[in-house]
Amino acid sequence: MNNLPLNEYVKTKRKALGFSREEFAQKAGVGLRFLRELEQGKETLKMDKVNQVLKLFGMQLGAVPMDRTNLIE
C-alpha cells in the first residue's frame, strides 16, 4: 500500500478505518476542503497539514525515489 500515490494512500486508509471525509478531517484537525483536495491529488498543498493527516496513520512525508518512466527528457 505504501507504493500508492499520496492521494490514493490517504483515501484508501481513511476508508479502511471507516471514516467519512467530514469525520476524518475533524479528527486530523484540517478542513474538509483541504482533505478533499488532498484526496483528489492537488499538487500544491501545505506540508504541515499533509503531515497532520498522515500522523493519524503513524506516517509522515519523506523523500522517496522518483518513478523515472514518466520524466520528460
All heavy atoms as a GROMACS GRO file, in nm:
protein
  586
    1MET      N    1   0.082  -0.120   0.000
    1MET     CA    2   0.000   0.000   0.000
    1MET      C    3   0.086   0.126   0.000
    1MET      O    4   0.044   0.229  -0.045
    1MET     CB    5  -0.093   0.000   0.121
    1MET     CG    6  -0.179   0.125   0.128
    1MET     SD    7  -0.296   0.130   0.262
    1MET     CE    8  -0.414   0.010   0.210
    2ASN      N    9   0.210   0.118   0.052
    2ASN     CA   10   0.294   0.236   0.058
    2ASN      C   11   0.344   0.282  -0.077
    2ASN      O   12   0.406   0.387  -0.087
    2ASN     CB   13   0.412   0.213   0.153
    2ASN     CG   14   0.368   0.210   0.297
    2ASN    OD1   15   0.257   0.249   0.330
    2ASN    ND2   16   0.455   0.164   0.384
    3ASN      N   17   0.323   0.205  -0.183
    3ASN     CA   18   0.366   0.246  -0.316
    3ASN      C   19   0.259   0.324  -0.389
    3ASN      O   20   0.277   0.362  -0.503
    3ASN     CB   21   0.408   0.124  -0.399
    3ASN     CG   22   0.534   0.061  -0.345
    3ASN    OD1   23   0.618   0.128  -0.286
    3ASN    ND2   24   0.548  -0.068  -0.364
    4LEU      N   25   0.147   0.349  -0.324
    4LEU     CA   26   0.040   0.427  -0.385
    4LEU      C   27   0.076   0.575  -0.386
    4LEU      O   28   0.148   0.622  -0.298
    4LEU     CB   29  -0.090   0.412  -0.304
    4LEU     CG   30  -0.158   0.276  -0.302
    4LEU    CD1   31  -0.276   0.279  -0.205
    4LEU    CD2   32  -0.206   0.239  -0.441
    5PRO      N   33   0.024   0.650  -0.483
    5PRO     CA   34   0.038   0.795  -0.476
    5PRO      C   35  -0.027   0.844  -0.346
    5PRO      O   36  -0.119   0.780  -0.293
    5PRO     CB   37  -0.040   0.845  -0.598
    5PRO     CG   38  -0.045   0.728  -0.691
    5PRO     CD   39  -0.046   0.606  -0.604
    6LEU      N   40   0.020   0.955  -0.295
    6LEU     CA   41  -0.025   1.007  -0.166
    6LEU      C   42  -0.177   1.019  -0.158
    6LEU      O   43  -0.238   0.977  -0.059
    6LEU     CB   44   0.040   1.143  -0.139
    6LEU     CG   45   0.003   1.210  -0.008
    6LEU    CD1   46   0.045   1.125   0.111
    6LEU    CD2   47   0.066   1.348  -0.001
    7ASN      N   48  -0.239   1.073  -0.261
    7ASN     CA   49  -0.385   1.092  -0.256
    7ASN      C   50  -0.458   0.959  -0.244
    7ASN      O   51  -0.552   0.946  -0.166
    7ASN     CB   52  -0.434   1.171  -0.378
    7ASN     CG   53  -0.413   1.100  -0.509
    7ASN    OD1   54  -0.306   1.046  -0.537
    7ASN    ND2   55  -0.515   1.100  -0.592
    8GLU      N   56  -0.415   0.858  -0.316
    8GLU     CA   57  -0.480   0.727  -0.309
    8GLU      C   58  -0.453   0.659  -0.175
    8GLU      O   59  -0.540   0.592  -0.120
    8GLU     CB   60  -0.431   0.638  -0.424
    8GLU     CG   61  -0.479   0.684  -0.560
    8GLU     CD   62  -0.424   0.598  -0.673
    8GLU    OE1   63  -0.399   0.478  -0.651
    8GLU    OE2   64  -0.407   0.652  -0.784
    9TYR      N   65  -0.332   0.678  -0.123
    9TYR     CA   66  -0.297   0.621   0.007
    9TYR      C   67  -0.389   0.675   0.116
    9TYR      O   68  -0.446   0.598   0.194
    9TYR     CB   69  -0.150   0.652   0.038
    9TYR     CG   70  -0.107   0.605   0.174
    9TYR    CD1   71  -0.072   0.472   0.195
    9TYR    CD2   72  -0.103   0.692   0.283
    9TYR    CE1   73  -0.032   0.428   0.321
    9TYR    CE2   74  -0.064   0.649   0.408
    9TYR     CZ   75  -0.029   0.517   0.427
    9TYR     OH   76   0.008   0.473   0.551
   10VAL      N   77  -0.403   0.806   0.121
   10VAL     CA   78  -0.486   0.869   0.224
   10VAL      C   79  -0.632   0.824   0.211
   10VAL      O   80  -0.694   0.784   0.309
   10VAL     CB   81  -0.475   1.022   0.219
   10VAL    CG1   82  -0.578   1.088   0.310
   10VAL    CG2   83  -0.334   1.066   0.258
   11LYS      N   84  -0.682   0.826   0.090
   11LYS     CA   85  -0.822   0.788   0.069
   11LYS      C   86  -0.846   0.641   0.107
   11LYS      O   87  -0.944   0.608   0.174
   11LYS     CB   88  -0.860   0.811  -0.078
   11LYS     CG   89  -1.006   0.792  -0.107
   11LYS     CD   90  -1.036   0.833  -0.250
   11LYS     CE   91  -1.183   0.828  -0.280
   11LYS     NZ   92  -1.214   0.874  -0.416
   12THR      N   93  -0.756   0.553   0.066
   12THR     CA   94  -0.770   0.411   0.097
   12THR      C   95  -0.763   0.385   0.247
   12THR      O   96  -0.844   0.311   0.302
   12THR     CB   97  -0.660   0.330   0.024
   12THR    OG1   98  -0.672   0.352  -0.117
   12THR    CG2   99  -0.670   0.182   0.054
   13LYS      N  100  -0.667   0.448   0.314
   13LYS     CA  101  -0.653   0.429   0.459
   13LYS      C  102  -0.774   0.486   0.534
   13LYS      O  103  -0.821   0.424   0.629
   13LYS     CB  104  -0.524   0.496   0.509
   13LYS     CG  105  -0.398   0.430   0.463
   13LYS     CD  106  -0.371   0.299   0.533
   13LYS     CE  107  -0.317   0.324   0.672
   13LYS     NZ  108  -0.276   0.202   0.742
   14ARG      N  109  -0.820   0.604   0.492
   14ARG     CA  110  -0.937   0.664   0.558
   14ARG      C  111  -1.059   0.573   0.548
   14ARG      O  112  -1.127   0.547   0.646
   14ARG     CB  113  -0.970   0.801   0.495
   14ARG     CG  114  -1.099   0.862   0.549
   14ARG     CD  115  -1.136   0.990   0.481
   14ARG     NE  116  -1.158   0.982   0.338
   14ARG     CZ  117  -1.270   0.937   0.281
   14ARG    NH1  118  -1.370   0.891   0.354
   14ARG    NH2  119  -1.281   0.935   0.150
   15LYS      N  120  -1.082   0.522   0.428
   15LYS     CA  121  -1.197   0.434   0.406
   15LYS      C  122  -1.182   0.303   0.484
   15LYS      O  123  -1.280   0.251   0.537
   15LYS     CB  124  -1.216   0.406   0.257
   15LYS     CG  125  -1.272   0.524   0.183
   15LYS     CD  126  -1.299   0.490   0.039
   15LYS     CE  127  -1.370   0.604  -0.031
   15LYS     NZ  128  -1.415   0.566  -0.165
   16ALA      N  129  -1.059   0.250   0.491
   16ALA     CA  130  -1.035   0.126   0.566
   16ALA      C  131  -1.066   0.145   0.714
   16ALA      O  132  -1.109   0.051   0.782
   16ALA     CB  133  -0.891   0.081   0.547
   17LEU      N  134  -1.046   0.265   0.765
   17LEU     CA  135  -1.078   0.296   0.905
   17LEU      C  136  -1.226   0.327   0.925
   17LEU      O  137  -1.271   0.341   1.038
   17LEU     CB  138  -0.993   0.415   0.953
   17LEU     CG  139  -0.843   0.388   0.964
   17LEU    CD1  140  -0.769   0.517   0.994
   17LEU    CD2  141  -0.816   0.284   1.073
   18GLY      N  142  -1.300   0.339   0.815
   18GLY     CA  143  -1.445   0.359   0.824
   18GLY      C  144  -1.488   0.503   0.850
   18GLY      O  145  -1.599   0.525   0.897
   19PHE      N  146  -1.402   0.600   0.819
   19PHE     CA  147  -1.436   0.740   0.842
   19PHE      C  148  -1.488   0.806   0.714
   19PHE      O  149  -1.435   0.782   0.606
   19PHE     CB  150  -1.313   0.820   0.888
   19PHE     CG  151  -1.270   0.789   1.028
   19PHE    CD1  152  -1.154   0.719   1.052
   19PHE    CD2  153  -1.346   0.830   1.136
   19PHE    CE1  154  -1.112   0.691   1.180
   19PHE    CE2  155  -1.305   0.803   1.266
   19PHE     CZ  156  -1.189   0.732   1.288
   20SER      N  157  -1.587   0.892   0.730
   20SER     CA  158  -1.627   0.979   0.620
   20SER      C  159  -1.522   1.088   0.608
   20SER      O  160  -1.439   1.107   0.699
   20SER     CB  161  -1.763   1.043   0.648
   20SER     OG  162  -1.752   1.136   0.755
   21ARG      N  163  -1.524   1.163   0.500
   21ARG     CA  164  -1.429   1.274   0.487
   21ARG      C  165  -1.448   1.375   0.600
   21ARG      O  166  -1.350   1.425   0.655
   21ARG     CB  167  -1.448   1.345   0.353
   21ARG     CG  168  -1.378   1.278   0.238
   21ARG     CD  169  -1.388   1.362   0.113
   21ARG     NE  170  -1.314   1.303   0.004
   21ARG     CZ  171  -1.334   1.333  -0.123
   21ARG    NH1  172  -1.424   1.422  -0.156
   21ARG    NH2  173  -1.262   1.275  -0.217
   22GLU      N  174  -1.572   1.404   0.632
   22GLU     CA  175  -1.602   1.501   0.738
   22GLU      C  176  -1.544   1.456   0.872
   22GLU      O  177  -1.479   1.534   0.941
   22GLU     CB  178  -1.753   1.523   0.750
   22GLU     CG  179  -1.816   1.590   0.629
   22GLU     CD  180  -1.852   1.495   0.516
   22GLU    OE1  181  -1.831   1.370   0.529
   22GLU    OE2  182  -1.897   1.544   0.412
   23GLU      N  183  -1.568   1.331   0.907
   23GLU     CA  184  -1.518   1.278   1.034
   23GLU      C  185  -1.366   1.279   1.039
   23GLU      O  186  -1.306   1.317   1.139
   23GLU     CB  187  -1.567   1.133   1.054
   23GLU     CG  188  -1.716   1.119   1.073
   23GLU     CD  189  -1.761   0.973   1.065
   23GLU    OE1  190  -1.703   0.896   0.986
   23GLU    OE2  191  -1.856   0.940   1.138
   24PHE      N  192  -1.306   1.237   0.929
   24PHE     CA  193  -1.161   1.226   0.926
   24PHE      C  194  -1.094   1.363   0.929
   24PHE      O  195  -0.994   1.382   0.997
   24PHE     CB  196  -1.115   1.146   0.804
   24PHE     CG  197  -0.972   1.107   0.811
   24PHE    CD1  198  -0.933   1.001   0.890
   24PHE    CD2  199  -0.876   1.174   0.739
   24PHE    CE1  200  -0.799   0.964   0.899
   24PHE    CE2  201  -0.743   1.139   0.747
   24PHE     CZ  202  -0.704   1.033   0.827
   25ALA      N  203  -1.150   1.459   0.855
   25ALA     CA  204  -1.094   1.594   0.856
   25ALA      C  205  -1.096   1.651   0.998
   25ALA      O  206  -0.998   1.709   1.044
   25ALA     CB  207  -1.172   1.684   0.761
   26GLN      N  208  -1.207   1.629   1.067
   26GLN     CA  209  -1.219   1.680   1.204
   26GLN      C  210  -1.116   1.611   1.294
   26GLN      O  211  -1.049   1.675   1.374
   26GLN     CB  212  -1.360   1.657   1.257
   26GLN     CG  213  -1.381   1.714   1.395
   26GLN     CD  214  -1.526   1.700   1.442
   26GLN    OE1  215  -1.601   1.618   1.390
   26GLN    NE2  216  -1.563   1.779   1.538
   27LYS      N  217  -1.103   1.481   1.282
   27LYS     CA  218  -1.009   1.405   1.364
   27LYS      C  219  -0.864   1.449   1.338
   27LYS      O  220  -0.784   1.456   1.430
   27LYS     CB  221  -1.025   1.256   1.336
   27LYS     CG  222  -0.953   1.166   1.433
   27LYS     CD  223  -1.007   1.025   1.422
   27LYS     CE  224  -0.963   0.937   1.533
   27LYS     NZ  225  -1.014   0.971   1.664
   28ALA      N  226  -0.832   1.481   1.212
   28ALA     CA  227  -0.697   1.522   1.174
   28ALA      C  228  -0.670   1.670   1.206
   28ALA      O  229  -0.556   1.713   1.204
   28ALA     CB  230  -0.673   1.496   1.026
   29GLY      N  231  -0.776   1.746   1.230
   29GLY     CA  232  -0.759   1.888   1.259
   29GLY      C  233  -0.735   1.972   1.135
   29GLY      O  234  -0.669   2.075   1.140
   30VAL      N  235  -0.789   1.925   1.021
   30VAL     CA  236  -0.779   2.000   0.896
   30VAL      C  237  -0.920   2.025   0.843
   30VAL      O  238  -1.015   1.961   0.885
   30VAL     CB  239  -0.695   1.925   0.789
   30VAL    CG1  240  -0.553   1.904   0.835
   30VAL    CG2  241  -0.759   1.793   0.749
   31GLY      N  242  -0.930   2.117   0.750
   31GLY     CA  243  -1.060   2.147   0.691
   31GLY      C  244  -1.104   2.041   0.591
   31GLY      O  245  -1.020   1.970   0.532
   32LEU      N  246  -1.234   2.031   0.574
   32LEU     CA  247  -1.289   1.937   0.477
   32LEU      C  248  -1.237   1.966   0.336
   32LEU      O  249  -1.203   1.875   0.261
   32LEU     CB  250  -1.442   1.941   0.480
   32LEU     CG  251  -1.515   1.851   0.382
   32LEU    CD1  252  -1.476   1.706   0.401
   32LEU    CD2  253  -1.665   1.869   0.398
   33ARG      N  254  -1.230   2.094   0.302
   33ARG     CA  255  -1.180   2.132   0.169
   33ARG      C  256  -1.037   2.083   0.149
   33ARG      O  257  -1.002   2.030   0.044
   33ARG     CB  258  -1.187   2.283   0.152
   33ARG     CG  259  -1.136   2.329   0.018
   33ARG     CD  260  -1.149   2.477   0.003
   33ARG     NE  261  -1.090   2.520  -0.122
   33ARG     CZ  262  -1.094   2.643  -0.166
   33ARG    NH1  263  -1.155   2.737  -0.097
   33ARG    NH2  264  -1.036   2.674  -0.279
   34PHE      N  265  -0.952   2.098   0.251
   34PHE     CA  266  -0.813   2.052   0.241
   34PHE      C  267  -0.809   1.901   0.216
   34PHE      O  268  -0.737   1.853   0.129
   34PHE     CB  269  -0.733   2.087   0.366
   34PHE     CG  270  -0.594   2.032   0.361
   34PHE    CD1  271  -0.495   2.100   0.294
   34PHE    CD2  272  -0.563   1.910   0.419
   34PHE    CE1  273  -0.366   2.047   0.285
   34PHE    CE2  274  -0.436   1.857   0.412
   34PHE     CZ  275  -0.337   1.926   0.344
   35LEU      N  276  -0.883   1.826   0.295
   35LEU     CA  277  -0.883   1.680   0.279
   35LEU      C  278  -0.934   1.640   0.141
   35LEU      O  279  -0.877   1.552   0.077
   35LEU     CB  280  -0.967   1.613   0.389
   35LEU     CG  281  -0.969   1.461   0.384
   35LEU    CD1  282  -0.828   1.403   0.400
   35LEU    CD2  283  -1.062   1.406   0.491
   36ARG      N  284  -1.038   1.707   0.095
   36ARG     CA  285  -1.091   1.678  -0.039
   36ARG      C  286  -0.983   1.703  -0.145
   36ARG      O  287  -0.962   1.620  -0.234
   36ARG     CB  288  -1.215   1.764  -0.066
   36ARG     CG  289  -1.285   1.731  -0.195
   36ARG     CD  290  -1.410   1.815  -0.217
   36ARG     NE  291  -1.508   1.792  -0.113
   36ARG     CZ  292  -1.554   1.886  -0.030
   36ARG    NH1  293  -1.512   2.010  -0.039
   36ARG    NH2  294  -1.645   1.858   0.061
   37GLU      N  295  -0.914   1.816  -0.135
   37GLU     CA  296  -0.809   1.849  -0.232
   37GLU      C  297  -0.694   1.749  -0.225
   37GLU      O  298  -0.641   1.707  -0.328
   37GLU     CB  299  -0.758   1.991  -0.209
   37GLU     CG  300  -0.858   2.097  -0.248
   37GLU     CD  301  -0.815   2.238  -0.212
   37GLU    OE1  302  -0.721   2.256  -0.131
   37GLU    OE2  303  -0.876   2.332  -0.265
   38LEU      N  304  -0.658   1.707  -0.105
   38LEU     CA  305  -0.553   1.607  -0.087
   38LEU      C  306  -0.593   1.476  -0.155
   38LEU      O  307  -0.516   1.418  -0.232
   38LEU     CB  308  -0.526   1.585   0.062
   38LEU     CG  309  -0.431   1.472   0.100
   38LEU    CD1  310  -0.293   1.490   0.039
   38LEU    CD2  311  -0.421   1.461   0.251
   39GLU      N  312  -0.714   1.430  -0.129
   39GLU     CA  313  -0.759   1.303  -0.186
   39GLU      C  314  -0.781   1.311  -0.337
   39GLU      O  315  -0.781   1.208  -0.404
   39GLU     CB  316  -0.887   1.256  -0.116
   39GLU     CG  317  -0.862   1.208   0.025
   39GLU     CD  318  -0.984   1.144   0.089
   39GLU    OE1  319  -1.093   1.145   0.028
   39GLU    OE2  320  -0.969   1.091   0.201
   40GLN      N  321  -0.799   1.430  -0.389
   40GLN     CA  322  -0.816   1.445  -0.534
   40GLN      C  323  -0.684   1.469  -0.606
   40GLN      O  324  -0.681   1.484  -0.726
   40GLN     CB  325  -0.915   1.559  -0.563
   40GLN     CG  326  -1.057   1.523  -0.524
   40GLN     CD  327  -1.153   1.639  -0.538
   40GLN    OE1  328  -1.114   1.753  -0.562
   40GLN    NE2  329  -1.281   1.611  -0.522
   41GLY      N  330  -0.575   1.472  -0.530
   41GLY     CA  331  -0.443   1.480  -0.591
   41GLY      C  332  -0.393   1.620  -0.622
   41GLY      O  333  -0.306   1.636  -0.709
   42LYS      N  334  -0.444   1.722  -0.554
   42LYS     CA  335  -0.394   1.857  -0.577
   42LYS      C  336  -0.243   1.857  -0.554
   42LYS      O  337  -0.193   1.800  -0.458
   42LYS     CB  338  -0.462   1.957  -0.483
   42LYS     CG  339  -0.417   2.099  -0.508
   42LYS     CD  340  -0.491   2.199  -0.420
   42LYS     CE  341  -0.439   2.339  -0.448
   42LYS     NZ  342  -0.499   2.438  -0.362
   43GLU      N  343  -0.170   1.922  -0.644
   43GLU     CA  344  -0.024   1.914  -0.640
   43GLU      C  345   0.039   2.015  -0.545
   43GLU      O  346   0.156   2.000  -0.508
   43GLU     CB  347   0.033   1.932  -0.781
   43GLU     CG  348  -0.003   1.814  -0.871
   43GLU     CD  349   0.062   1.823  -1.007
   43GLU    OE1  350   0.150   1.909  -1.027
   43GLU    OE2  351   0.024   1.744  -1.093
   44THR      N  352  -0.032   2.118  -0.505
   44THR     CA  353   0.024   2.219  -0.416
   44THR      C  354  -0.056   2.222  -0.287
   44THR      O  355  -0.166   2.275  -0.281
   44THR     CB  356   0.025   2.359  -0.481
   44THR    OG1  357  -0.108   2.391  -0.522
   44THR    CG2  358   0.117   2.363  -0.600
   45LEU      N  359   0.000   2.163  -0.183
   45LEU     CA  360  -0.062   2.158  -0.051
   45LEU      C  361   0.043   2.191   0.054
   45LEU      O  362   0.162   2.168   0.033
   45LEU     CB  363  -0.119   2.018  -0.023
   45LEU     CG  364  -0.234   1.973  -0.113
   45LEU    CD1  365  -0.258   1.824  -0.093
   45LEU    CD2  366  -0.360   2.052  -0.081
   46LYS      N  367   0.000   2.241   0.168
   46LYS     CA  368   0.092   2.271   0.276
   46LYS      C  369   0.140   2.141   0.340
   46LYS      O  370   0.058   2.059   0.383
   46LYS     CB  371   0.025   2.359   0.380
   46LYS     CG  372  -0.003   2.498   0.328
   46LYS     CD  373  -0.049   2.589   0.438
   46LYS     CE  374  -0.063   2.729   0.384
   46LYS     NZ  375  -0.072   2.827   0.491
   47MET      N  376   0.271   2.127   0.348
   47MET     CA  377   0.328   2.003   0.401
   47MET      C  378   0.290   1.980   0.546
   47MET      O  379   0.269   1.865   0.586
   47MET     CB  380   0.481   2.003   0.385
   47MET     CG  381   0.524   1.993   0.242
   47MET     SD  382   0.701   1.971   0.208
   47MET     CE  383   0.783   2.031   0.349
   48ASP      N  384   0.280   2.085   0.626
   48ASP     CA  385   0.246   2.065   0.766
   48ASP      C  386   0.106   2.007   0.781
   48ASP      O  387   0.082   1.922   0.866
   48ASP     CB  388   0.261   2.194   0.847
   48ASP     CG  389   0.173   2.308   0.800
   48ASP    OD1  390   0.136   2.312   0.680
   48ASP    OD2  391   0.142   2.396   0.882
   49LYS      N  392   0.014   2.049   0.694
   49LYS     CA  393  -0.122   1.995   0.700
   49LYS      C  394  -0.126   1.851   0.650
   49LYS      O  395  -0.199   1.768   0.704
   49LYS     CB  396  -0.219   2.082   0.621
   49LYS     CG  397  -0.252   2.211   0.690
   49LYS     CD  398  -0.365   2.279   0.618
   49LYS     CE  399  -0.414   2.400   0.695
   49LYS     NZ  400  -0.538   2.452   0.639
   50VAL      N  401  -0.048   1.821   0.546
   50VAL     CA  402  -0.040   1.682   0.498
   50VAL      C  403   0.012   1.594   0.611
   50VAL      O  404  -0.040   1.485   0.635
   50VAL     CB  405   0.049   1.671   0.372
   50VAL    CG1  406   0.069   1.525   0.333
   50VAL    CG2  407  -0.011   1.749   0.256
   51ASN      N  408   0.113   1.641   0.682
   51ASN     CA  409   0.167   1.563   0.794
   51ASN      C  410   0.066   1.546   0.906
   51ASN      O  411   0.067   1.443   0.974
   51ASN     CB  412   0.297   1.625   0.846
   51ASN     CG  413   0.417   1.580   0.766
   51ASN    OD1  414   0.422   1.466   0.719
   51ASN    ND2  415   0.513   1.668   0.748
   52GLN      N  416  -0.022   1.644   0.927
   52GLN     CA  417  -0.128   1.628   1.027
   52GLN      C  418  -0.216   1.510   0.992
   52GLN      O  419  -0.256   1.432   1.079
   52GLN     CB  420  -0.216   1.754   1.033
   52GLN     CG  421  -0.164   1.865   1.117
   52GLN     CD  422  -0.259   1.982   1.118
   52GLN    OE1  423  -0.225   2.087   1.067
   52GLN    NE2  424  -0.376   1.966   1.174
   53VAL      N  425  -0.248   1.497   0.863
   53VAL     CA  426  -0.332   1.386   0.817
   53VAL      C  427  -0.255   1.254   0.830
   53VAL      O  428  -0.307   1.156   0.885
   53VAL     CB  429  -0.377   1.409   0.670
   53VAL    CG1  430  -0.444   1.285   0.613
   53VAL    CG2  431  -0.469   1.530   0.662
   54LEU      N  432  -0.132   1.251   0.782
   54LEU     CA  433  -0.053   1.128   0.785
   54LEU      C  434  -0.022   1.081   0.926
   54LEU      O  435  -0.005   0.961   0.949
   54LEU     CB  436   0.077   1.147   0.706
   54LEU     CG  437   0.062   1.166   0.556
   54LEU    CD1  438   0.197   1.193   0.492
   54LEU    CD2  439  -0.004   1.045   0.491
   55LYS      N  440  -0.016   1.174   1.020
   55LYS     CA  441   0.014   1.139   1.159
   55LYS      C  442  -0.088   1.038   1.214
   55LYS      O  443  -0.054   0.951   1.293
   55LYS     CB  444   0.014   1.265   1.245
   55LYS     CG  445   0.057   1.242   1.387
   55LYS     CD  446   0.062   1.374   1.463
   55LYS     CE  447   0.108   1.352   1.605
   55LYS     NZ  448   0.114   1.478   1.680
   56LEU      N  449  -0.212   1.046   1.168
   56LEU     CA  450  -0.315   0.952   1.213
   56LEU      C  451  -0.287   0.809   1.168
   56LEU      O  452  -0.340   0.714   1.226
   56LEU     CB  453  -0.453   0.995   1.164
   56LEU     CG  454  -0.506   1.125   1.223
   56LEU    CD1  455  -0.640   1.162   1.160
   56LEU    CD2  456  -0.520   1.116   1.373
   57PHE      N  457  -0.202   0.794   1.067
   57PHE     CA  458  -0.163   0.661   1.019
   57PHE      C  459  -0.024   0.622   1.070
   57PHE      O  460   0.032   0.520   1.028
   57PHE     CB  461  -0.161   0.656   0.866
   57PHE     CG  462  -0.287   0.704   0.799
   57PHE    CD1  463  -0.280   0.794   0.694
   57PHE    CD2  464  -0.412   0.661   0.841
   57PHE    CE1  465  -0.395   0.838   0.630
   57PHE    CE2  466  -0.527   0.706   0.778
   57PHE     CZ  467  -0.518   0.795   0.672
   58GLY      N  468   0.035   0.707   1.154
   58GLY     CA  469   0.170   0.681   1.201
   58GLY      C  470   0.275   0.704   1.093
   58GLY      O  471   0.379   0.638   1.092
   59MET      N  472   0.248   0.796   1.002
   59MET     CA  473   0.336   0.823   0.889
   59MET      C  474   0.368   0.972   0.884
   59MET      O  475   0.304   1.052   0.951
   59MET     CB  476   0.268   0.782   0.757
   59MET     CG  477   0.225   0.636   0.751
   59MET     SD  478   0.361   0.523   0.746
   59MET     CE  479   0.395   0.522   0.572
   60GLN      N  480   0.467   1.008   0.800
   60GLN     CA  481   0.499   1.146   0.772
   60GLN      C  482   0.558   1.156   0.632
   60GLN      O  483   0.600   1.055   0.575
   60GLN     CB  484   0.597   1.203   0.873
   60GLN     CG  485   0.734   1.142   0.869
   60GLN     CD  486   0.826   1.201   0.975
   60GLN    OE1  487   0.783   1.278   1.059
   60GLN    NE2  488   0.952   1.163   0.972
   61LEU      N  489   0.558   1.276   0.575
   61LEU     CA  490   0.617   1.297   0.444
   61LEU      C  491   0.766   1.270   0.448
   61LEU      O  492   0.831   1.293   0.549
   61LEU     CB  493   0.596   1.441   0.398
   61LEU     CG  494   0.455   1.481   0.356
   61LEU    CD1  495   0.450   1.630   0.327
   61LEU    CD2  496   0.412   1.403   0.234
   62GLY      N  497   0.819   1.221   0.337
   62GLY     CA  498   0.962   1.196   0.328
   62GLY      C  499   1.005   1.185   0.183
   62GLY      O  500   0.922   1.176   0.093
   63ALA      N  501   1.133   1.188   0.162
   63ALA     CA  502   1.188   1.175   0.027
   63ALA      C  503   1.182   1.029  -0.018
   63ALA      O  504   1.218   0.939   0.058
   63ALA     CB  505   1.332   1.223   0.025
   64VAL      N  506   1.136   1.009  -0.138
   64VAL     CA  507   1.128   0.875  -0.197
   64VAL      C  508   1.183   0.880  -0.340
   64VAL      O  509   1.180   0.985  -0.404
   64VAL     CB  510   0.983   0.820  -0.199
   64VAL    CG1  511   0.929   0.802  -0.059
   64VAL    CG2  512   0.892   0.909  -0.280
   65PRO      N  513   1.233   0.770  -0.391
   65PRO     CA  514   1.283   0.769  -0.529
   65PRO      C  515   1.172   0.802  -0.628
   65PRO      O  516   1.056   0.765  -0.607
   65PRO     CB  517   1.332   0.626  -0.549
   65PRO     CG  518   1.351   0.570  -0.412
   65PRO     CD  519   1.252   0.641  -0.325
   66MET      N  520   1.208   0.872  -0.734
   66MET     CA  521   1.112   0.909  -0.837
   66MET      C  522   1.089   0.793  -0.933
   66MET      O  523   1.178   0.714  -0.959
   66MET     CB  524   1.163   1.027  -0.919
   66MET     CG  525   1.164   1.158  -0.845
   66MET     SD  526   1.228   1.290  -0.949
   66MET     CE  527   1.091   1.312  -1.060
   67ASP      N  528   0.970   0.790  -0.990
   67ASP     CA  529   0.939   0.699  -1.100
   67ASP      C  530   0.992   0.766  -1.226
   67ASP      O  531   0.934   0.861  -1.276
   67ASP     CB  532   0.788   0.675  -1.110
   67ASP     CG  533   0.750   0.587  -1.226
   67ASP    OD1  534   0.839   0.536  -1.297
   67ASP    OD2  535   0.629   0.569  -1.247
   68ARG      N  536   1.102   0.719  -1.275
   68ARG     CA  537   1.169   0.785  -1.388
   68ARG      C  538   1.108   0.750  -1.524
   68ARG      O  539   1.150   0.804  -1.625
   68ARG     CB  540   1.318   0.754  -1.387
   68ARG     CG  541   1.385   0.808  -1.262
   68ARG     CD  542   1.536   0.796  -1.273
   68ARG     NE  543   1.602   0.861  -1.162
   68ARG     CZ  544   1.634   0.990  -1.160
   68ARG    NH1  545   1.604   1.066  -1.261
   68ARG    NH2  546   1.696   1.041  -1.056
   69THR      N  547   1.008   0.664  -1.527
   69THR     CA  548   0.948   0.625  -1.654
   69THR      C  549   0.863   0.737  -1.715
   69THR      O  550   0.839   0.738  -1.834
   69THR     CB  551   0.860   0.500  -1.640
   69THR    OG1  552   0.758   0.525  -1.542
   69THR    CG2  553   0.943   0.380  -1.596
   70ASN      N  554   0.819   0.833  -1.633
   70ASN     CA  555   0.732   0.940  -1.682
   70ASN      C  556   0.802   1.075  -1.692
   70ASN      O  557   0.736   1.177  -1.705
   70ASN     CB  558   0.610   0.953  -1.590
   70ASN     CG  559   0.522   0.830  -1.596
   70ASN    OD1  560   0.508   0.768  -1.701
   70ASN    ND2  561   0.465   0.792  -1.484
   71LEU      N  562   0.934   1.077  -1.683
   71LEU     CA  563   1.007   1.203  -1.691
   71LEU      C  564   1.015   1.252  -1.834
   71LEU      O  565   1.030   1.175  -1.929
   71LEU     CB  566   1.148   1.187  -1.635
   71LEU     CG  567   1.159   1.163  -1.485
   71LEU    CD1  568   1.305   1.145  -1.447
   71LEU    CD2  569   1.098   1.277  -1.407
   72ILE      N  570   1.009   1.382  -1.852
   72ILE     CA  571   1.025   1.444  -1.984
   72ILE      C  572   1.174   1.469  -2.006
   72ILE      O  573   1.241   1.525  -1.921
   72ILE     CB  574   0.947   1.576  -1.992
   72ILE    CG1  575   0.798   1.551  -1.970
   72ILE    CG2  576   0.973   1.644  -2.126
   72ILE    CD1  577   0.716   1.677  -1.961
   73GLU      N  578   1.223   1.427  -2.119
   73GLU     CA  579   1.367   1.447  -2.148
   73GLU      C  580   1.385   1.557  -2.247
   73GLU      O  581   1.312   1.588  -2.328
   73GLU     CB  582   1.426   1.317  -2.199
   73GLU     CG  583   1.427   1.213  -2.090
   73GLU     CD  584   1.493   1.084  -2.136
   73GLU    OE1  585   1.570   1.085  -2.233
   73GLU    OE2  586   1.469   0.982  -2.074
   0.00000   0.00000   0.00000
